[in-house]
Amino acid sequence: MMSLSSAAQSQPVVQPRQGLVDMLMEYLEVRYPNHSLGDHVLYVSVRRQRLFHVRAGRLLAEYEVATARNGLGAERDSYKTPTGLHRINGKLGDGVPLFGVLRDREYTGMINDPDSSDPDKDWITTRILWLDGLEPGVNKGGSVDSRERFIYIHGTANESSVGQPTSMGCVRMRNVDIVALFDGVPDGALVVILDN
């Protein structure tokens, strides 16, 4: 039988991520001096497959995500996740039930059964945060425009895909996580997607 003290010792230690947040905020201030960072910043780390929600310079929440199977890039029809600075320009799906399927940003009335998800489904579920690129030639304008490419942070019908690069360009999240993020972040908040 394990003693109480050894059971306590075997618990995982949660390492604070504030150092990562501090470096991120310094990077954003230097890299984007003409953009006010505002109170909320979302940082998508492609290498870690994580989204960090920062508020007033402090880490508020961390979520597993899935970025593109095809890697990073901004070209139309590349099915890649664009990098750089974005902002949320539209929050859609308020009130849609968990696993509710959205098509053309409208609730279809259909609920996906999470236990029978086809791994190849790229259905958008529950909520959408629509991204607008802020860097001309990188993720804004012409054939690299994130908004025109319909790049979202959204819930997914295939939650088992979260944590690895499996999307078709968007940033996928688990449904309960996208609801929490949707409720906690304002329209207009900055989003930075980096390959680190």
Helices and strands as residue ranges (DSSP letters): H 4-9, H 18-31, E 40-45, E 50-55, E 58-64, E 84-92, E 100-103, E 106-111, G 114-116, E 124-133, G 142-144, E 152-156, G 159-161, E 171-173, H 175-184, E 190-194
